Structures are given as C-alpha cells and as structure tokens.
Amino acid sequence: MNGRIIFTKNAPTPGGHYAQAIVHNGLLYLSGQLPIDPVSGKIVLGDLAQIDQVFRNMESILEEANSDWGNVLKLSIFLVKKDLWIPVNHKCQQVFGSHTPARTIVPEVGLKDGVMIEADLIATVATS
C-alpha cells in the first residue's frame, strides 16, 4: 500500500471498510466524520453539538497525523439543514482563524440515523 493509515481512539472507529485517514506523499486524506462520540460510540444530540463533535473528531485525527487546522487545504461539509450553514461558518472561523482553506458545503436530503452534518478534509502533514 502507498500510504500510512491513521487511527486514533479519540475519534470514532470506522464503521465500515475504510480508514479514519491515510497519509500519502505529504497529504492527509481524512474520511468523512460523523457526529459520533468516540467514547460512547453514539451520535450526539443537538445540531450545534453535532457540529462541535464533527470538528473535534477531525481535530483528533489531524493531531494523530502530525497536522493541524492551519495545514488544511480543502474542507467538504455535507449538511441536512441549510439553516446550519451559519453556525458551521462560525465554527470554521473559530477553528481556522485567519487561515481560509478551500471549502465546499453540499446540501443533503438525509444522512445516517439523524445525522445533520458530515465533513472530510485534505491537509498537509509534517514529514519526519
């Protein structure tokens, strides 16, 4: 395989045949993260809580891969409710600060089991 599999217990264990993330040629490809608490394995309740959990999960994987929010090149977000656009934008401003990665927000009719948001990203990683 060309790449290093990233796994952290601080993000949800994949529920299918995929890795939390893969590092290849200095890039981190982070799989779609749902608002699942990694300790309980359950979907968190509440729209804002779901947004926060998805970003916490992504941050845990970034850290495990020796990366951070400042290295994110592309963020893709899938939202079931378009009224979540503003709180998601505020969350992006909070975690990215002055860094502005490329971003896509895709409206979805429905995601898994009451999930209101899913997000994935591509970032650079420090090479050692």
C-alpha positions as CSV (number, residue, x, y, z in Angstrom):
1,M,0.0,0.0,0.0
2,N,1.2,3.5,-0.8
3,G,0.3,5.4,2.4
4,R,0.2,5.3,6.1
5,I,-3.1,4.5,7.9
6,I,-4.0,7.0,10.6
7,F,-6.0,5.8,13.6
8,T,-6.8,7.4,17.0
9,K,-9.1,6.2,19.7
10,N,-10.0,9.9,20.2
11,A,-12.2,9.8,17.0
12,P,-14.9,7.2,16.1
13,T,-13.7,3.8,15.0
14,P,-14.7,3.4,11.3
15,G,-18.0,1.6,10.9
16,G,-17.1,0.1,7.5
17,H,-14.2,-0.8,5.3
18,Y,-12.3,2.5,5.4
19,A,-9.6,4.2,7.5
20,Q,-10.1,7.3,9.6
21,A,-7.4,8.8,7.4
22,I,-4.5,8.0,5.1
23,V,-1.3,9.9,4.7
24,H,0.3,9.7,1.2
25,N,3.0,11.9,-0.3
26,G,2.8,14.5,2.5
27,L,-1.0,14.8,2.3
28,L,-3.6,13.7,4.8
29,Y,-6.9,12.4,3.3
30,L,-9.4,12.4,6.2
31,S,-12.5,10.2,5.8
32,G,-16.0,11.7,6.4
33,Q,-16.6,12.3,10.1
34,L,-20.0,12.0,11.6
35,P,-21.0,13.5,15.0
36,I,-20.2,10.3,16.9
37,D,-18.8,10.4,20.4
38,P,-15.7,8.2,20.2
39,V,-16.2,7.0,23.9
40,S,-19.8,6.0,23.7
41,G,-20.0,5.3,20.0
42,K,-23.3,7.1,19.9
43,I,-24.4,10.0,17.7
44,V,-24.5,13.2,19.8
45,L,-27.9,15.0,20.0
46,G,-28.5,18.6,19.0
47,D,-27.5,20.5,15.9
48,L,-24.7,22.6,17.4
49,A,-23.4,19.6,19.4
50,Q,-23.2,17.6,16.2
51,I,-21.2,20.4,14.5
52,D,-18.8,20.6,17.5
53,Q,-18.4,16.8,17.6
54,V,-17.5,16.5,13.9
55,F,-14.9,19.2,14.3
56,R,-13.5,17.5,17.5
57,N,-13.2,14.2,15.6
58,M,-11.4,15.8,12.7
59,E,-9.0,17.7,15.1
60,S,-8.2,14.4,16.8
61,I,-7.3,12.8,13.5
62,L,-5.3,15.8,12.4
63,E,-3.3,15.7,15.6
64,E,-2.6,11.9,15.3
65,A,-1.3,12.6,11.8
66,N,1.0,15.4,13.0
67,S,-1.1,18.1,11.4
68,D,-3.4,20.9,12.5
69,W,-6.1,23.2,11.2
70,G,-3.5,25.6,9.7
71,N,-2.5,22.8,7.3
72,V,-6.0,22.1,5.9
73,L,-6.1,22.7,2.2
74,K,-9.7,21.6,1.5
75,L,-12.8,21.1,3.7
76,S,-16.0,19.4,2.5
77,I,-19.1,19.7,4.6
78,F,-22.5,17.9,4.0
79,L,-25.5,19.4,5.7
80,V,-29.0,18.2,6.0
81,K,-30.5,21.5,7.1
82,K,-29.4,24.7,5.3
83,D,-30.1,26.7,8.5
84,L,-26.9,25.1,9.9
85,W,-24.8,27.0,7.3
86,I,-24.3,30.0,9.6
87,P,-23.3,28.0,12.7
88,V,-20.9,25.9,10.5
89,N,-19.4,29.0,9.1
90,H,-18.9,30.4,12.7
91,K,-17.2,27.1,13.7
92,C,-14.9,27.3,10.7
93,Q,-13.9,30.9,11.7
94,Q,-13.3,29.6,15.2
95,V,-11.0,26.7,14.3
96,F,-9.3,28.2,11.3
97,G,-8.8,31.8,12.4
98,S,-7.3,33.8,9.6
99,H,-6.5,30.6,7.6
100,T,-9.0,30.1,4.8
101,P,-8.9,26.7,3.1
102,A,-10.9,25.9,0.1
103,R,-14.3,24.7,1.2
104,T,-17.4,23.1,-0.2
105,I,-20.8,22.9,1.5
106,V,-23.2,20.3,0.0
107,P,-26.9,20.2,0.9
108,E,-28.0,16.7,1.6
109,V,-31.6,15.2,1.8
110,G,-30.5,12.9,4.6
111,L,-27.6,11.3,6.2
112,K,-27.3,8.3,8.5
113,D,-29.6,7.9,11.6
114,G,-30.5,11.6,12.3
115,V,-27.0,12.9,11.5
116,M,-27.2,16.6,10.4
117,I,-23.6,17.0,9.3
118,E,-20.7,15.1,7.9
119,A,-17.3,16.5,6.9
120,D,-14.0,15.4,5.4
121,L,-10.8,17.2,4.6
122,I,-7.4,17.2,2.9
123,A,-4.4,18.6,4.8
124,T,-0.6,18.7,4.6
125,V,1.4,16.8,7.2
126,A,4.8,17.4,8.7
127,T,7.4,14.9,7.3
128,S,9.9,13.4,9.6
